Amino acid sequence: MSERETSVLLTGGAGYVGAATADALLAEGHRVVILDDLSSGHTDTIPNEASFKTGSYGETDKMEELLRDARIDVIVHCGAKSIVAESDEHPDRYFANNVQASLNLLNAACNIGVKRMVFSSSAAVYGAPTSSTINEATALAPVNTYGATKVAFELALRSFADAYEMQSISLRYFNVAGSTERVRERHDPETHLLPRLIHAAESGEPFFIYGNDYATPDGSALRDYVHVADVAAANLAAVNYLLRDGAPTGHNAVNIGSGVGTSVKQAISAVERATKRTVNVQVQPRRAGDPPRLIADITRAVALLNWRPRQSETTRIIRSLIG
Ligand code: UFG
């Protein structure tokens, strides 16, 4: 199939990863239809070149109509609720949105014969693994409801691939961070490390480090930060993979990270260097459910999708956040 003629339905396209993905797909010449309920997305990040529909992906009839009318070839499913703490407080909402509504979308796609899907999954599917790096064969053992919903939908994709010849790729994002010229993280409340650190450096307000007694080289937790533009490029690579003539049916899970671990203390030093300010660090107890280390083995992403992180050095991510 010619890549130039393809239409992509992008759920959650008004969100952080979704908007960056829309830009990457459009730049490659794909037609993009964004569907977003605007529960956490922003209309001002929707590119002019994309068509936009507001609503939920959970209404099977409406989805069938949209998939048919817009002649969708591939679905990129970024839409989700994604706040870990909230997911444990309100599992009903997370299962309804991330699993039940996603299943309705999947059924609509199957009914219409749209048999390609790229799914935004998460390193949260692995829980708190002990291995130094995580590959896709690492056991799925989520430690929060958010991760459990991502596992549940991945398993559905696997079954649909086996039974109905769906082709799907679950991209397991590690710690997505950074800004592009058009897209930045706008979470409210902001819980993520790098935006919080930059805010602390610029405002002088205290920064709380959650635990400095982990069994890691400097005692603080290690994470794999991956630039949102690289994540968008991974979505594009997955779409192109599924559109290739003769792409095999089946479900593939693929880690998307930088492959490099950065500790909270290293991130503090990097933000201090970049902002030329001192962060007022206060040590707090560990945050519940935080794994000591989450670092991706990205061998499969390179082999299957020919994708590599290009902008994910932590200093570069931090510079993109500062502007
Ligand atoms: N941290 C602090 N202080 C802060 C914020 C974070 O010390 O103010 C620490 C955390 O304890 C953790 C690290 O910085 O060790 C990274 O924390 P983030 O909140 O930025 O990210 P998480 O690793 O907790 O979560 C990310 C994604 C989730 C996903 C998860 C996968 O945001 O969506 O990875 O496990 F589920």
Residues whose N, C-alpha, C, O or C-beta is under 5 A from the ligand:
A	BS01	UFG	S82 S122 A123 A124 F174 N175 T191 H192 L193 R196 F208 I209 Y210 A221 R223 V264 R287 D290
